[in-house]
Structure formats: C-alpha cells, structure tokens
Amino acid sequence: MILVSDNINTNSKAAFYEAFSPVTAYWLSQKFDMHYTPKHGSWLNIAETELSSLSIQCLGIGIG
C-alpha cells in the first residue's frame, strides 16, 4: 500500500514504533510504502487539494 506524506519528520515508519507495539509496528511498516511530497512543493497545489477534499466531504461535490 502506498502512503503519500509530506516531509515532516514525524511522518516516517519509525513513528509506527512510537504509537504501536513492536509486532504491530513492524507489520504496519512492512505494509506501507512511503512516498514523500517534494520539500519545495507548491503551496497553491496543497491549497487546491485541500479545497477539493473539503468540497467532496462537505458539499458532496465531486466525481460520482
């Protein structure tokens, strides 16, 4: 499973070990493939994505 995340230092597989037991953390870390957004990503793209998500969740506007 692919997990897309920003480059905040808390968004890593090591965070699983802080939140879960070692067995569960290992299982989760093997299950996810981490992909990080570029450090220089456009704030406009981030804002557009957030507004799109809010439109879908709150207003029911979107595909389908």
Protein Blocks (a to p, Z undefined) as FASTA:
>chain_A
ZZdddfbfklcfklmmmmmcfklmmmmmmmpccddddfkbcfklmmmmmmmmmmmmmnop
aeZZ
